[in-house]
Amino acid sequence: QVQLVESGGGLAQPGGSLRLSCAASGITFRIYRMSWYRQAPGKQRELVATIASGGSTNYVDSVKGRFSISRDNAKTTVYLQMNSLKPDDTAVYYCNAKYDSNSYWGQGTQVTVSS
């Protein structure tokens, strides 16, 4: 059974940092494209960052230069390092694993940026 378990969310001050983790099980992790999405209250879920099986990355413009996605295939874990956080980054962050027609989601972790 596939499980994606996010952790690392919480409360951060503007300008602060958080590191999210997503531990995957039940999939051949190394072949999956891994992504982080977020959904703020009253807004649609948006793609934040993606890392391909080969390691190439893409980011939404609003987080470029501030967020960094990485993966550790040995630990079957994907990370999202978030620096210079802004109140607009407040959302529930979701991990997604996708390969071919298979797509799996984690349960989400809340990130709140507030002073």
C-alpha positions, 0 to 999 in steps of 0.5 A, a space after each residue: 500500500 502506498 503511503 506518502 507522509 509529510 512532516 516539518 510544517 508549522 509556524 514560521 516568522 516572515 523571513 524565516 525557514 522551514 524544511 518539509 519532508 515527504 517519506 514515501 513507501 510502497 512505490 519504486 521511489 526512484 522512478 517517480 516524479 516528486 512534487 510539492 503542491 500547496 493550497 491556501 484557504 479559498 484558493 486552488 491547489 497550485 504546483 510549487 516545485 517538481 523534481 524528476 527521477 533524473 533530478 531536474 527541478 522546476 519551480 513556480 515563479 513565486 518561490 524561485 530563489 527561495 525554495 529548493 526541492 531535493 530527493 534522497 532515493 536511498 531514504 525514499 524521501 523528498 524535501 522542500 527547503 523553504 527560505 525567506 518565507 512570506 505570509 503568502 506562503 501560508 498554505 497546506 503543503 502536499 506531496 505528490 508522486 507521479 509515474 505514468 498514470 499513477 498519482 499518489 498524494 500525502 495528507 498534507 502539512 500546514 505551513 503558517 507564516 506570521 509574526 
